[in-house]
Amino acid sequence: MKPETIAIHGGFECDPTTKAVAVPIYQTAAYAFDSAEHGAALFNLEVEGYRYSRISNPTSAVLEQRVTELEGGVASLCVASGQSALYFATANVTEMGTNIVSVPQLYGTTYTLFAHIFPKQGVSARFAASDRAEDIEAQINEQTRAVFCETVGNPAGNVCDLEAIAKVAHKHGLPLIVDNTVATPILVRPVDYGADVVVHSLTKFMGGHGTTLGGIIVDCGTFDWQAHGSKFSMLTTPDESYHGLVYAEHYGRAAFIGRCRSVYQRTIGSVLSPMNAFLLLQGIETLALRIDRHTENALKVAHFLRQHAGVEHVNYAGFPDSPYHEHVVKYLGGRACSLMTFEIKGGLEAGRRFYNALALFKRLVNLGDAKSLACHPASTTHRQMSSAEQLKAGVKPGSIRLSIGIEHIDDILADLDQAIRSAHMGDI
Ligand SMILES: *Cc1c(COP(=O)(O)O)cnc(C)c1O
């Protein structure tokens, strides 16, 4: 089925007992066993079924199946936030003394996780000089266990050459983990270009209404852990914490998610509530429609800002003269998402006046909402970075990041125009 259809029907036909057509919210912590033997068989993973909602839940399972199908993977695990998804996915293949190699353009909190949290646990992050495959390859060494990138960097707006990066990762026997939050599977399925694991913050475009935190990890089922078993012994040798289970043997192609669930979700428990899974499923039903309008509006806004006398510079990969244009065409079907950054003439001070003058746009740190949103990364999402780190991540002091919503384009442009004019205090 096509993504538009999967987004509405994937993972669910109707409730087997009541015939309800909406996905039921299974608000339960635990599930009854038929007998002692049944309980034991469930715990031994000999029969399928639910035990306890920290491990799995029928409402969340529909969300997992739907996103698995949208991303073309084999299995997923949904968690309480995008950050949990990023932590579980990267911790799942690393251990003390190993490293991950990452592009430098990252979501601020992901950068903090890699640059500051992992090193205290003995895992280092080696940041490439750019998102180019050669620069990524230059950072790979014997201790590397994964390569990481965001399909479309937040907020840098760079569009990664997924195929080239996947080739480099695979050449060195490493999986490619991709954060596909900004692009969504409507614009690109990273698995089609070699990604092995896809991570999402469902909080953004997937849920789409700014109501619900959530994250998901999708196992594409493409990486052969056994073939590189010396690096990935956590997947290919018996796990003493789970009565000697060998994930690659028991779960086959879904070994990565099997271990994420059995090790990280079971012991750390970053659980998405069934209610939140339901809300995210509601959002996903209209994902394709919303992305149509988001991208159409964003292109109009980018052109409007670029020709505006009060604007210094617009960074949007959707312009034909963008260095990323080729990647936008190849990977995103020509639609460059609905995030952009720009600088108003007059620097930081004018930027502050512009930001305060916005009336329709919400001032906040979020993206992918139906509403148009504006954020000042240097003082918020990327505040923990030094100025040099900010510049590497694509954040200039006066940069304003816009997430263009699905309101009528005339209202969006009118708000930007009045805010730019008021920032220039009548000079434009
Ligand atoms: C928001 C975001 C995250 C973090 O997701 P949360 O759901 O807020 O935890 C990770 N990556 C990207 C690209 C994001 O935009």
The ligand as an SDF file (V2000), in Angstrom:
LIG
                    3D

 15 15  0  0  0  0  0  0  0  0999 V2000
   12.6720   17.3080   18.7120 C   0  0  0  0  0  0  0  0  0  0  0  0
   13.7210   16.4860   18.1360 C   0  0  0  0  0  0  0  0  0  0  0  0
   14.2970   15.4430   18.8690 C   0  0  0  0  0  0  0  0  0  0  0  0
   13.9000   15.1550   20.3020 C   0  0  0  0  0  0  0  0  0  0  0  0
   12.5900   14.6740   20.3830 O   0  0  0  0  0  0  0  0  0  0  0  0
   11.6710   14.8240   21.7040 P   0  0  0  0  0  0  0  0  0  0  0  0
   10.4150   14.1300   21.2980 O   0  0  0  0  0  0  0  0  0  0  0  0
   11.4960   16.2920   21.9590 O   0  0  0  0  0  0  0  0  0  0  0  0
   12.3900   14.1500   22.8140 O   0  0  0  0  0  0  0  0  0  0  0  0
   15.2710   14.6810   18.2700 C   0  0  0  0  0  0  0  0  0  0  0  0
   15.6680   14.9200   17.0050 N   0  0  0  0  0  0  0  0  0  0  0  0
   15.1410   15.9110   16.2610 C   0  0  0  0  0  0  0  0  0  0  0  0
   15.6140   16.1290   14.8670 C   0  0  0  0  0  0  0  0  0  0  0  0
   14.1480   16.7260   16.8020 C   0  0  0  0  0  0  0  0  0  0  0  0
   13.6350   17.7180   16.0700 O   0  0  0  0  0  0  0  0  0  0  0  0
  1  2  1  0
  2  3  1  0
  2 14  2  0
  3  4  1  0
  3 10  2  0
  4  5  1  0
  5  6  1  0
  6  7  2  0
  6  8  1  0
  6  9  1  0
 10 11  1  0
 11 12  2  0
 12 13  1  0
 12 14  1  0
 14 15  1  0
M  END
$$$$
